[in-house]
Amino acid sequence: MAYTVYVLYSEKYDRLYIGQSEDLERRLAQHSRGEIFSTRPYLPMKLIYSERVFFAF
């Protein structure tokens, strides 16, 4: 199983948000549309880092 850990940054509010997702493109679209409660007040946010992480259970 693989996830992407990512960091978003809001220049306007100088805030970072750290998240994880199995589908980064879908999740970033949700953030951009204001669908994510945690980041909605800080839009726009830009992706500044992402890393694919693999888990073996």
CORQUI-V35527 format. One record per pair of residues at least 12 apart in sequence whose C-alpha atoms are under 7 Angstrom apart, sorted by sequence separation. I is the first residue (numbers start at 0). J is the second residue. D is the distance in whole Angstrom. If there is no record, write none. Layout:
# CORQUI-V35527
I/J/D
I/J/D
This chain:
# CORQUI-V35527
5/17/6
6/18/6
5/18/5
4/18/6
5/19/6
4/19/4
3/19/5
4/20/7
2/19/6
3/20/5
2/20/5
3/21/6
2/21/5
1/21/6
3/23/6
12/41/6
9/41/6
9/42/7
9/43/6
9/44/4
8/44/5
9/45/7
7/44/6
8/45/5
7/45/5
8/46/6
7/46/5
8/47/7
6/46/6
7/47/6
6/47/6
6/48/5
5/48/5
6/49/6
5/49/4
4/49/6
5/50/6
3/49/6
4/50/5
3/50/5
4/51/6
3/51/4
2/51/6
3/52/6
1/51/7
2/52/5
1/52/6
2/53/6
1/53/4
0/53/6
1/54/6
0/54/5
0/55/7
